[in-house]
Amino acid sequence: MSKQSIGGIKRAESLSGDERKDIASKAAKARWEQDALLPRATHRGELEIGDIKISCAVLEDGRRIISELGINGALGSSGGKNYRLRKTAENENGPLPLFLSSKPLKPFVDMAFGEMDLSPVAYKDKRRTLTGFPATILPKVCEVWLQARDAGVLQSQQDAKVVKAEMLIRALAHIGIVALVDEVTGYQKDRDRDELHKLLSVYLSNEKLKWAKRFPDEFYKQIYRLKDWKWPSENHAHPGYVGTLTNKLVYEKLPKGVLIELKNRNPTKEGTNQRKWKHHQFLSEDIGQDDLRDHLLQLVTIMRISKDWPTFMANFENAFPEAGQQTVLDMEWAN
């Protein structure tokens, strides 16, 4: 046992029961807050090419992700030796993922990938935390395997991986030309409309659900704190502007098209700006309601760590960027 381990045990033994509980509670809270800030998968599926299956997802910020387990199953290995290689094999940007950890691949990896290209992405898929990689790396990964084959540096037991890499890269070329034809013929718009219809059919409820409390009180209290507003008395409702903020912070960040359909299903009463029901009553119980809850958990966490409204909005826009919006790095924090 190392000196550090022995020292850690002695420190733990010197703590009282309450001190241990406090440390455990703080650690659990830190893990929860970190987990709540992870991006969510709004769409998921599976690439099937021959006998290869790779799970994939689209995150709420538009990133396309392929499963680490899926790509490793096709081009990597689950053996203990390769897990050790993962820890030791490095390019100029750090440890390599399993599907590129074979030593003969290293020179080709260094040439093909730049900084951050091989950084894993942690994300939430409903209640699960998963790890993947940007989908754009897949063609390069295949090219690395094929270049290593052409250079004659691979071992015979790696031939099956090369076959799969060649199968994948040919299929990806085919998919690319199909997508291009869809775009230039205008079929992409019809396809997108069909995809939106499919999304709404599972994300929204066919019938209005019975009202239930979905927005925690803390969500509204944090708005008042950050805005430096006085909390209303018990008999006073929130001002209409709070509803505008709720749309901006919550409903506009649900999948594209959902808020428009919610407004169609829950229109304002004639002559007023008020709606008869709450938007969340039209979200499906198994998908829409879960997504709303997860988003609110992330949102309240961001509110808690923000000292005022401008700080919160900067954190909010970094966590939930608009399509094409560049994330701003807080240099003071980074230093």
VONUVO-946707 format. One record per residue: residue in one letter; z, y, x of N, C-alpha, C in turn. Coordinates in steps of 0.001 Angstrom, whole numbers, padded with zeros to 6 digits, always signed. Layout:
BEGIN
AZYXZYXZYX...
END
This chain:
BEGIN
M+000000-001196+000855+000000+000000+000000+000000+001246+000891S-000780+002247+000559-000899+003444+001379+000345+004313+001265K+000511+005240+002249+001641+006171+002213+001566+007076+000994Q+000322+007441+000609+000150+008302-000556+000616+007604-001830S+000281+006290-001945+000696+005526-003121+002209+005404-003188I+002828+005123-002049+004287+005001-002001+004941+006321-002385G+004379+007419-001851+004923+008738-002177+004782+009052-003644G+003653+008665-004250+003438+008906-005674+004429+008144-006526I+004718+006904-006145+005682+006090-006901+007077+006704-006818K+007452+007165-005626+008778+007766-005468+008913+009042-006280R+007842+009858-006302+007891+011091-007092+008019+010766-008580A+007289+009739-009027+007350+009354-010440+008746+008866-010802E+009382+008110-009891+010716+007572-010174+011764+008675-010242S+011507+009805-009556+012478+010896-009528+012415+011765-010780L+011370+011596-011616+011202+012416-012814+012042+011878-013967S+012501+012806-014804+013225+012398-016007+012228+011927-017060G+012736+011300-018117+011863+010826-019191+011093+011964-019839D+011782+013096-020076+011114+014252-020708+010035+014820-019799E+010306+014837-018484+009316+015362-017543+008066+014480-017526R+008257+013169-017589+007119+012255-017615+006293+012445-018886K+007008+012595-020032+006306+012818-021292+005508+014110-021256D+006101+015157-020658+005422+016455-020579+004166+016355-019729I+004244+015655-018593+003083+015480-017716+001995+014690-018426A+002405+013604-019124+001439+012777-019844+000775+013574-020959S+001572+014408-021660+001029+015216-022762+000008+016227-022243K+000331+016885-021130-000591+017869-020558-001880+017192-020088A-001763+016011-019511-002950+015286-019042-003832+014885-020219A-003206+014414-021306-003962+014014-022494-004666+015217-023108K-003980+016356-023161-004581+017573-023719-005771+018017-022874A-005625+017952-021539-006724+018342-020653-007931+017445-020853R-007696+016129-021007-008800+015204-021229-009478+015488-022560W-008693+015774-023598-009248+016052-024925-010098+017319-024894E-009586+018376-024240-010334+019630-024205-011636+019465-023423Q-011573+018711-022333-012790+018467-021563-013793+017662-022385D-013301+016675-023124-014152+015832-023949-014787+016645-025070A-014029+017574-025648-014524+018369-026779-015649+019309-026364L-015734+019641-025085-016765+020564-024610-018071+019864-024238L-018074+018535-024283-019292+017816-023930-020383+018073-024968P-021661+018148-024535-022748+018313-025510-022869+017082-026396R-023365+017278-027616-023483+016177-028577-024928+015713-028679A-025088+014429-028955-026416+013890-029249-026725+014145-030716T-027816+014837-030982-028230+015072-032372-029255+014043-032825H-029960+013435-031878-030952+012418-032190-030811+011295-031163R-031085+010088-031582-030989+008962-030661-032040+007914-031022G-032435+007111-030056-033437+006083-030296-033502+005140-029120E-034564+004348-029075-034703+003352-028012-036166+003230-027607L-036416+003433-026314-037757+003219-025786-037956+001712-025609E-039005+001175-026196-039311-000243-026053-040688-000380-025425I-040726-000843-024189-041975-001033-023452-041962-002454-022904G-042775-003342-023505-042716-004750-023133-041332-005291-023457D-040704-005919-022470-039353-006431-022688-038291-005444-022216I-038724-004229-021876-037801-003195-021403-037321-002363-022586K-036021-002169-022681-035446-001314-023716-034503-000319-023054I-034749+000976-023284-033925+002026-022702-033488+002965-023822S-032192+003020-024073-031672+003939-025082-031882+005377-024620C-032148+006257-025574-032378+007661-025238-031774+008532-026328A-031633+009814-026032-031042+010749-026983-031569+012144-026712V-031517+012980-027742-031780+014410-027593-030468+015119-027855L-030031+015966-026906-028771+016676-027054-028965+017958-027842E-027867+018550-028279-027942+019740-029123-028576+020927-028399D-028582+020915-027066-029219+021999-026327-030678+021691-025986G-031211+020585-026548-032613+020261-026362-032913+019331-025213R-031915+018985-024393-032170+018084-023264-032477+016677-023747R-033488+016063-023151-033825+014670-023439-033136+013794-022401I-032378+012805-022877-031548+011994-021993-031909+010521-022138I-031971+009821-021012-032125+008371-021043-030820+007733-020577S-030497+006594-021179-029231+005924-020918-029151+005405-019484E-028000+005627-018849-027773+005081-017518-027805+003554-017558L-027180+002960-018567-027178+001498-018673-028591+000965-018883G-029395+001693-019693-030748+001232-019984-031641+001234-018769I-031665+002344-018040-032548+002429-016871-032033+001522-015756N-030711+001345-015663-030187+000427-014657-030540-001010-015000G-030547-001328-016309-030926-002681-016714-032357-003002-016358A-033223-001966-016362-034630-002186-016040-034887-002201-014544L-034266-001264-013817-034623-001082-012402-033446-001227-011448G-032241-001444-011963-031078-001552-011097-030498-002945-011127S-029214-003021-010880-028520-004307-010877-027071-004070-011244S-026484-005032-011916-025072-004916-012277-024174-005641-011280G-024749-006132-010188-023963-006885-009212-022968-006017-008469G-021876-006633-008008-020850-005900-007282-021372-005262-006020K-022324-005926-005363-022884-005369-004138-023531-004025-004406N-024251-003925-005522-024928-002674-005818-023948-001574-006217Y-022826-001943-006827-021812-000928-007114-021229-000371-005826R-021082-001222-004811-020614-000728-003516-021672+000157-002878L-022948-000243-003041-024027+000584-002508-024046+001953-003165R-023744+001979-004443-023761+003257-005164-022778+004233-004531K-021647+003709-004080-020637+004572-003484-021030+005051-002091T-021813+004236-001390-022130+004575-000004-023522+005162+000171A-024480+004750-000681-025843+005245-000536-025909+006699-000951E-026443+007549-000106-026534+008968-000412-027885+009512+000014N-028347+010516-000738-029430+011348-000238-028808+012688+000074E-029603+013718+000277-029038+015005+000673-028218+015638-000452N-028276+015093-001663-027580+015682-002799-026407+014849-003292G-026009+013803-002542-024825+013049-002941-025118+011604-003270P-024142+010905-003861-024291+009474-004175-025480+009210-005092L-026145+008084-004879-027306+007719-005677-026904+006853-006864P-027622+006953-007971-027369+006048-009099-027793+004635-008734L-027290+003657-009482-027541+002250-009166-029018+001907-009085F-029830+002495-009973-031234+002107-010007-032034+002652-008825L-031384+003406-007935-032041+003881-006717-031193+003606-005473S-030181+002739-005605-029230+002570-004509-029662+001554-003458S-030810+000912-003662-031301-000036-002662-031672+000721-001380K-031199+000241-000231-031409+000953+001037-032881+001223+001363P-033819+000286+001101-035231+000582+001419-035811+001752+000634L-035189+002123-000464-035705+003217-001298-035316+004595-000768K-034295+004667+000068-033696+005947+000435-034696+006984+000949P-035599+006656+001892-036530+007690+002371-037407+008262+001263F-037789+007436+000308-038663+007876-000776-037892+008689-001815V-036612+008359-001969-035754+009140-002876-035584+010554-002340D-035336+010669-001052-035142+011988-000441-036370+012871-000610M-037566+012266-000575-038798+013045-000714-039072+013413-002173A-038653+012554-003108-039045+012731-004513-038116+013637-005305F-036833+013656-004948-035862+014336-005792-035251+015537-005100G-035058+016582-005877-034432+017791-005379-032994+017893-005830E-032392+019035-005550-030999+019272-005878-030759+019139-007385M-029736+018406-007758-029283+018205-009140-030177+017278-009955D-031332+016844-009423-032233+015976-010195-031546+014699-010645L-030662+014177-009813-030028+012896-010096-028571+013049-010533S-028232+014225-011034-026872+014434-011533-026718+013779-012903P-025744+012892-013078-025550+012257-014390-025090+013269-015427V-025399+013002-016670-025038+013886-017788-024107+013127-018720A-022898+013621-018892-021964+013036-019868-022167+013737-021211Y-022171+012971-022287-022386+013564-023599-021702+012721-024672K-021557+013305-025860-020917+012626-026983-021974+012078-027924D-021849+010818-028278-022673+010205-029316-021716+009750-030406K-021590+010587-031447-020535+010413-032448-019193+010427-031715R-018440+009326-031734-017129+009352-031089-017140+008750-029687R-018290+008277-029267-018381+007663-027931-018769+008706-026887T-018248+008556-025686-018684+009364-024548-019591+008500-023686L-020829+008946-023503-021821+008172-022766-022319+008959-021563T-022999+008248-020672-023577+008867-019486-025057+008540-019419G-025855+009554-019082-027288+009343-018943-027853+010256-017872F-029181+010313-017832-029892+011161-016880-031021+011869-017607P-031447+013031-017110-032592+013697-017736-033792+012754-017803A-034435+012674-018977-035545+011739-019159-036682+012013-018187T-036779+013261-017706-037884+013632-016823-037839+012933-015474I-036708+012303-015129-036658+011628-013827-037348+010274-013866L-037591+009709-015049-038071+008331-015130-039400+008109-014399P-040422+008964-014579-041659+008743-013812-041431+008781-012304K-040571+009700-011835-040302+009795-010399-039596+008546-009885V-038668+008026-010684-037958+006801-010292-038953+005653-010113C-039881+005546-011056-040904+004500-010951-041777+004701-009716E-042138+005952-009441-042967+006265-008273-042255+005867-006984V-040953+006081-006923-040185+005705-005730-040309+004205-005473W-040156+003406-006539-040271+001956-006385-041685+001554-005948L-042701+002194-006512-044078+001831-006177-044438+002260-004758Q-043940+003414-004323-044192+003861-002952-043521+002932-001942A-042314+002486-002277-041619+001546-001390-042374+000226-001311R-042943-000219-002435-043755-001441-002416-044981-001265-001527D-045679-000131-001709-046892+000111-000928-046591+000205+000569A-045377+000654+000897-044996+000762+002306-044532-000578+002875G-044400-001596+002009-044015-002933+002461-042584-003063+002915V-041675-002248+002348-040290-002283+002820-039351-003027+001864L-039870-003489+000736-039009-004160-000236-038893-005650+000063Q-037849-006258-000473-037651-007687-000315-038261-008423-001503S-038547-009702-001330-039240-010472-002370-038470-010511-003685Q-037136-010507-003625-036348-010556-004860-036424-009257-005656Q-037028-008222-005057-037177-006951-005772-038536-006825-006462D-039353-007863-006373-040681-007814-006979-040620-007570-008488A-039630-008180-009144-039526-008016-010599-039268-006564-010968K-038503-005845-010130-038250-004430-010394-039533-003615-010263V-040339-003962-009285-041598-003249-009088-042535-003463-010276V-042581-004687-010783-043417-004976-011954-042986-004110-013129K-041678-003999-013329-041183-003183-014431-041477-001700-014203A-041363-001246-012964-041660+000158-012662-043126+000461-012961E-044012-000468-012601-045446-000259-012856-045725-000276-014361M-045080-001169-015080-045248-001232-016531-044794+000074-017186L-043639+000586-016725-043108+001820-017279-044022+003008-017014I-044509+003135-015803-045284+004328-015461-046639+004319-016179R-047204+003141-016395-048451+003062-017162-048211+003442-018621A-047097+002960-019186-046789+003284-020572-046496+004774-020736L-045810+005360-019754-045502+006785-019826-046763+007629-019778A-047759+007189-018996-049033+007899-018956-049718+007835-020311H-049631+006690-020973-050225+006532-022298-049522+007424-023319I-048176+007441-023254-047414+008279-024181-047750+009742-023968G-047945+010140-022709-048269+011529-022408-049566+011961-023048I-050607+011148-022994-051889+011529-023569-051809+011529-025089V-051014+010626-025666-050827+010628-027122-050177+011933-027570A-049142+012370-026843-048465+013624-027181-049415+014811-027049L-050273+014772-026032-051229+015860-025828-052219+015933-026989V-052732+014778-027424-053664+014753-028557-052976+015265-029824D-051720+014863-030023-050957+015347-031181-050900+016871-031193E-050692+017441-030005-050542+018897-029916-051843+019623-030183V-052924+019192-029539-054191+019937-029661-054853+019736-031017T-054542+018649-031714-055135+018417-033034-054313+019016-034166G-053092+019496-033840-052228+020034-034871-051398+018992-035583Y-051582+017711-035210-050823+016656-035867-049332+016783-035581Q-048992+017424-034456-047594+017570-034066-046793+018272-035158K-047408+019267-035824-046697+019998-036879-046380+019075-038052D-047368+018251-038441-047112+017302-039531-046051+016290-039129R-046113+015866-037861-045136+014905-037365-043737+015515-037373D-043639+016792-036954-042343+017465-036941-041784+017610-038354R-042668+017913-039327-042198+018032-040703-041657+016693-041206D-042329+015612-040832-041871+014282-041243-040532+013958-040601E-040376+014338-039322-039115+014087-038628-037982+014890-039260L-038280+016151-039661-037265+016967-040312-036845+016339-041639H-037826+015847-042382-037520+015207-043660-036599+014000-043451K-036888+013198-042423-036063+012026-042136-034648+012448-041736L-034552+013522-040927-033241+014005-040501-032413+014456-041695L-033014+015294-042546-032279+015822-043688-031851+014713-044642S-032650+013650-044732-032331+012574-045663-031057+011840-045261V-030708+011828-043974-029485+011155-043542-028355+012149-043260Y-028713+013405-042982-027717+014400-042595-027074+015049-043809L-027824+015128-044909-027334+015769-046122-027087+014730-047207S-026185+015063-048113-025849+014171-049214-026792+014409-050389N-027176+013334-051063-028041+013480-052237-027313+014172-053382E-025993+014054-053411-025199+014683-054451-024095+015520-053812K-023738+016586-054482-022654+017443-054005-021356+016645-053963L-020668+016694-052815-019404+015974-052670-018249+016794-053221K-017199+016107-053592-015985+016780-054041-015421+017615-052902W-014894+018820-053243-014394+019704-052194-013221+019063-051462A-013226+019217-050158-012094+018807-049323-012011+019811-048181K-010827+020027-047661-010638+021002-046585-011316+020500-045314R-012324+021214-044856-013067+020818-043662-012829+021760-042485F-012584+023032-042772-012392+024023-041713-010891+024204-041474P-010401+023910-040292-008967+024064-040023-008566+025536-040051D-007319+025803-040429-006824+027184-040461-006968+027852-039097E-006818+027048-038034-006877+027649-036698-008235+028276-036414F-009299+027734-036992-010628+028318-036801-010621+029787-037235Y-010063+030058-038411-010030+031432-038923-009007+032272-038165K-007857+031687-037829-006841+032443-037094-007341+032858-035719Q-008141+031997-035098-008698+032355-033797-009711+033485-033925I-010499+033491-035006-011430+034609-035236-010654+035919-035322Y-009556+035916-036109-008752+037131-036267-008127+037545-034943R-007641+036570-034175-007035+036909-032877-008054+037527-031943L-009217+036876-031840-010240+037342-030911-010819+038700-031328K-010871+038932-032632-011368+040203-033157-010272+041270-033208D-009027+040858-032924-007869+041753-032993-007701+042309-034403W-007874+041435-035406-007687+041795-036808-006292+041369-037258K-005820+042014-038290-004555+041640-038895-004799+040495-039875W-003970+039450-039782-004119+038294-040661-003821+038712-042101P-004704+038370-043072-004505+038829-044450-003281+038191-045101S-002739+038879-046085-001608+038326-046826-002073+037136-047662E-001136+036406-048207-001434+035130-048869-002435+035269-050017N-002412+036376-050732-003248+036526-051920-004595+037193-051641H-004890+037463-050396-006143+038130-050056-007107+037152-049386A-008346+037197-049837-009375+036322-049264-009915+036932-047971H-010598+036125-047189-011238+036629-045977-012390+037554-046353P-012642+038584-045551-013790+039450-045840-015101+038686-045717G-016148+039207-046389-017440+038531-046376-018009+038336-044985Y-017643+039215-044044-018173+039119-042683-017741+037814-042015V-016585+037265-042442-016130+035984-041885-017125+034883-042253G-017686+034970-043464-018712+034003-043853-019958+034123-042994T-020322+035364-042650-021473+035582-041759-021214+034958-040397L-019986+035149-039885-019628+034561-038592-019624+033039-038664T-019177+032484-039790-019157+031029-039945-020567+030459-039880N-021520+031141-040517-022914+030700-040419-023393+030732-038977K-023072+031817-038266-023557+031988-036888-022942+030965-035937L-021632+030766-036083-020910+029916-035133-020998+028437-035465V-021207+028121-036731-021134+026721-037153-022474+026226-037694Y-022877+026728-038850-024025+026135-039531-025336+026339-038789E-025487+027458-038083-026719+027668-037320-026804+026746-036116K-025676+026154-035719-025667+025261-034564-025791+023789-034965L-025865+023522-036267-026203+022171-036705-027703+021974-036485P-028221+020757-036573-029644+020527-036283-030563+021506-037020K-031629+021876-036347-032577+022852-036886-033084+022409-038265G-033057+023335-039213-033535+023052-040559-032429+022748-041544V-031230+022379-041040-030135+021998-041930-029638+023201-042728L-029414+024356-042064-028891+025519-042770-029868+025999-043844I-031159+025986-043552-032152+026408-044544-032058+025536-045792E-031936+024223-045593-031850+023320-046731-030515+023475-047465L-029446+023756-046740-028159+023993-047385-028228+025216-048305K-028908+026265-047837-029055+027467-048661-029906+027176-049899N-030885+026289-049754-031707+025915-050916-030882+025149-051950R-030023+024246-051454-029225+023422-052367-028010+024172-052920N-027592+025188-052203-026395+025934-052592-026723+027433-052614P-027566+027870-053546-028011+029268-053562-026900+030226-053991T-027085+031508-053705-026129+032522-054159-026272+032712-055662K-025160+033068-056295-025184+033331-057732-025947+034619-058005E-026672+034641-059080-027535+035769-059410-026726+037068-059453G-027256+038081-058744-026615+039394-058722-025453+039514-057760T-025163+038437-057005-024057+038476-056029-024526+037836-054719N-023687+037973-053696-023944+037285-052418-023049+036062-052270Q-022421+035660-053363-021486+034543-053316-022157+033245-053755R-021677+032144-053205-022201+030825-053562-021164+030068-054371K-021626+029235-055250-020720+028525-056156-019910+027473-055413W-020528+026843-054408-019861+025774-053675-019823+026099-052185K-019216+025246-051421-019186+025372-049968-020328+024551-049380H-020958+025102-048345-022084+024389-047727-021701+022966-047321H-020480+022794-046804-020126+021475-046257-020048+020397-047330Q-020014+020789-048609-019991+019790-049679-021327+019061-049818F-022359+019559-049124-023684+018947-049206-024023+018149-047939L-023069+018048-047003-023279+017246-045800-022902+015798-046079S-023683+014870-045565-023399+013451-045802-022086+013053-045133E-021369+012120-045765-020039+011747-045275-020093+011036-043925D-021108+010195-043706-021125+009363-042495-021725+010067-041283I-022596+011083-041500-023231+011744-040358-022958+013249-040363G-023332+013928-041429-023182+015378-041472-021750+015841-041330Q-020815+015202-042067-019412+015598-041998-018825+015315-040614D-019189+014175-040022-018700+013854-038669-019196+014872-037659D-020454+015265-037780-021031+016229-036855-020338+017585-036996L-020061+017985-038239-019354+019243-038483-017972+019213-037853R-017245+018117-038046-015898+018005-037478-015927+018096-035953D-016852+017378-035322-016934+017400-033864-017275+018800-033353H-018180+019486-034066-018555+020843-033650-017357+021788-033756L-016583+021684-034829-015417+022548-035005-014369+022287-033927L-014203+021025-033533-013260+020705-032454-013662+021406-031159Q-014954+021364-030842-015430+022040-029647-015257+023546-029766L-015574+024064-030941-015526+025503-031164-014113+026049-031015V-013136+025390-031622-011752+025847-031540-011250+025790-030097T-011674+024769-029356-011287+024676-027947-011810+025871-027159I-013070+026244-027389-013649+027406-026700-012919+028677-027106M-012551+028777-028371-011797+029954-028839-010457+030055-028111R-009771+028941-027973-008442+028948-027352-008468+029480-025924I-009525+029131-025185-009572+029529-023772-010169+030912-023564S-010513+031608-024653-011127+032939-024559-010083+034003-024866K-010069+035069-024062-009041+036101-024233-009411+037134-025287D-010720+037336-025545-011140+038306-026548-012522+037903-027059W-013059+038678-028015-014325+038310-028633-015505+038289-027656P-015683+039322-026807-016806+039267-025853-016742+038044-024938T-015525+037698-024483-015385+036519-023624-015750+035263-024402F-015273+035189-025644-015597+034026-026472-017099+033895-026679M-017792+034997-026986-019216+034919-027249-019986+034483-025999A-019529+034925-024834-020169+034482-023583-019970+032984-023397N-018737+032495-023655-018464+031061-023545-019248+030274-024597F-019305+030836-025799-020013+030179-026907-021501+030033-026587E-022120+031095-026081-023552+031049-025786-023858+030125-024613N-022904+029987-023688-023086+029026-022598-022979+027593-023109A-022050+027382-024056-021838+026028-024584-022929+025622-025565F-023456+026580-026323-024467+026291-027352-025657+027244-027192P-026411+027094-026106-027512+028036-025859-028650+027876-026860E-029332+028984-027139-030539+028922-027934-031629+028248-027113A-032639+027709-027785-033752+027079-027078-034387+028098-026132G-034494+027735-024860-035105+028617-023873-034143+029606-023254Q-032889+029660-023755-031912+030587-023217-031327+030027-021935Q-031221+030874-020918-030691+030435-019636-029172+030549-019640T-028490+029494-019191-027040+029498-019127-026573+030420-018014V-025564+031255-018320-025047+032216-017347-023843+031610-016651L-023852+031607-015333-022740+031072-014553-021728+032157-014276D-020471+031894-014590-019404+032829-014318-019089+032742-012833M-019575+033706-012049-019453+033632-010604-018013+033791-010144E-017225+034577-010896-015823+034749-010523-015089+033423-010624W-015383+032668-011728-014776+031352-011893-015290+030402-010821A-016600+030462-010542-017209+029528-009596-016642+029705-008204N-016265+030932-007853-015720+031178-006524-014276+030714-006428
END
